[in-house]
Amino acid sequence: MWAYLKRVYEAWIDYPLCLDKVIRDQYQIERFLGMGSYGLTYLCQDRKSNQEVVAKQAKPSKGRLGQNLLRREIEILSLLDHPSIPRCYTSFEESNRLYMITEYIKGRTVEDLIFERGARFGERDALCLIRSLLDIVRFIHEKGIVHLDIRIPNVLLYGERMTLIDFGLAARLGEPSLLEIGPGEELIRRRTVAVSSDLYAIGHFLLFMLYSTFESIDDQEDSTIGWEEELSVTRQTKQVIRKLLQIDPPYVNAQSCIEDLDAILKD
Ligand SMILES: Nc1ncnc2c1ncn2[C@@H]1O[C@H](COP(=O)(O)OP(=O)(O)OP(=O)(O)O)[C@@H](O)[C@H]1O
């Protein structure tokens, strides 16, 4: 009963703000983009610049934990000035709620392209996209930050432009995995705070794209067959994936993987 009441209460306090509401007399909500684990995200019209921007609000049910995580995201995004990372314009509190205003990134995910547009990523296309992603990730790592949430929904493609979004779980290299957010509040990260965690995630990203061209011969999935047998890609690409997935001794940084990819792509 208690758990049920708690759920109802949380759903009530986390209910998204109304469309057309204007935050801080400037950001008019146009669309609710979604609710993550710790935040609610809106597409807004900035009445001053007339630009579309994104407003992220800490999830009320997460209390101080949500606010502190959003505060960390603001700090980290503010360190990262890169054309493939959303710019953090400002942050403020209104009615006891913390907001972060960032650049709105147009684009589709690889998943949208595959399942809605029928896109197929052959080996070369997939490697080129991973090469672009690694450029962004190398920049982040060089700033002493790891993203820790590199997943299909967090990479947006728009024409030639790729953007990595959602730095909500990002961390500074050297931080412990158990994150103390405030007195008595902690978050146990699912991933180790290390460069290798982002590279591992990129390995899965690459596999996802390569599987877009895979067709099972008899429509029967054989769980004993792994990606190395199923995917018809070159030995060099398999070696890259094995290192990214830490099956073979892993890459020490993004640059070493970029060098391997460049060697494959130059042929
Ligand atoms: N800067 C942005 N530009 C465009 N869309 C964005 C931007 N930031 C977030 N979104 C979109 O808003 C939605 C909600 O994002 P949010 O980061 O709040 O949660 P999530 O990614 O769904 O979950 P979680 O944060 O728990 O991983 C997602 O669909 C995401 O693609």
The ligand as an SDF file (V2000), in Angstrom:
LIG
                    3D

 31 33  0  0  0  0  0  0  0  0999 V2000
   19.9190   18.9920  -26.2550 N   0  0  0  0  0  0  0  0  0  0  0  0
   18.9620   18.2230  -26.7340 C   0  0  0  0  0  0  0  0  0  0  0  0
   18.4980   18.4190  -27.9840 N   0  0  0  0  0  0  0  0  0  0  0  0
   17.5020   17.6370  -28.4880 C   0  0  0  0  0  0  0  0  0  0  0  0
   16.9050   16.6490  -27.8030 N   0  0  0  0  0  0  0  0  0  0  0  0
   17.3250   16.4110  -26.5430 C   0  0  0  0  0  0  0  0  0  0  0  0
   18.3750   17.1680  -25.9480 C   0  0  0  0  0  0  0  0  0  0  0  0
   18.5710   16.7090  -24.6900 N   0  0  0  0  0  0  0  0  0  0  0  0
   17.7020   15.6960  -24.5130 C   0  0  0  0  0  0  0  0  0  0  0  0
   16.9430   15.5140  -25.6210 N   0  0  0  0  0  0  0  0  0  0  0  0
   15.8780   14.5230  -25.8070 C   0  0  0  0  0  0  0  0  0  0  0  0
   14.9810   14.6180  -24.7180 O   0  0  0  0  0  0  0  0  0  0  0  0
   14.5140   13.3320  -24.3310 C   0  0  0  0  0  0  0  0  0  0  0  0
   14.6880   13.1660  -22.8330 C   0  0  0  0  0  0  0  0  0  0  0  0
   16.0600   13.2260  -22.5360 O   0  0  0  0  0  0  0  0  0  0  0  0
   16.6320   12.9670  -21.0880 P   0  0  0  0  0  0  0  0  0  0  0  0
   18.1020   13.0940  -21.1820 O   0  0  0  0  0  0  0  0  0  0  0  0
   15.9120   13.8330  -20.1160 O   0  0  0  0  0  0  0  0  0  0  0  0
   16.1690   11.5190  -20.7320 O   0  0  0  0  0  0  0  0  0  0  0  0
   16.5120   10.1110  -21.3340 P   0  0  0  0  0  0  0  0  0  0  0  0
   17.7540   10.2020  -22.1890 O   0  0  0  0  0  0  0  0  0  0  0  0
   15.2670    9.6220  -22.0080 O   0  0  0  0  0  0  0  0  0  0  0  0
   16.7880    9.2450  -20.0370 O   0  0  0  0  0  0  0  0  0  0  0  0
   18.0740    9.1880  -19.0970 P   0  0  0  0  0  0  0  0  0  0  0  0
   18.5540   10.6140  -18.8830 O   0  0  0  0  0  0  0  0  0  0  0  0
   17.5750    8.5430  -17.8660 O   0  0  0  0  0  0  0  0  0  0  0  0
   19.0890    8.3900  -19.8430 O   0  0  0  0  0  0  0  0  0  0  0  0
   15.3010   12.3050  -25.1550 C   0  0  0  0  0  0  0  0  0  0  0  0
   14.4520   11.8520  -26.1950 O   0  0  0  0  0  0  0  0  0  0  0  0
   16.4390   13.1010  -25.7580 C   0  0  0  0  0  0  0  0  0  0  0  0
   16.7520   12.6850  -27.0630 O   0  0  0  0  0  0  0  0  0  0  0  0
  1  2  1  0
  2  3  1  0
  2  7  2  0
  3  4  2  0
  4  5  1  0
  5  6  2  0
  6  7  1  0
  6 10  1  0
  7  8  1  0
  8  9  2  0
  9 10  1  0
 10 11  1  0
 11 12  1  0
 11 30  1  0
 12 13  1  0
 13 14  1  0
 13 28  1  0
 14 15  1  0
 15 16  1  0
 16 17  2  0
 16 18  1  0
 16 19  1  0
 19 20  1  0
 20 21  2  0
 20 22  1  0
 20 23  1  0
 23 24  1  0
 24 25  2  0
 24 26  1  0
 24 27  1  0
 28 29  1  0
 28 30  1  0
 30 31  1  0
M  END
$$$$
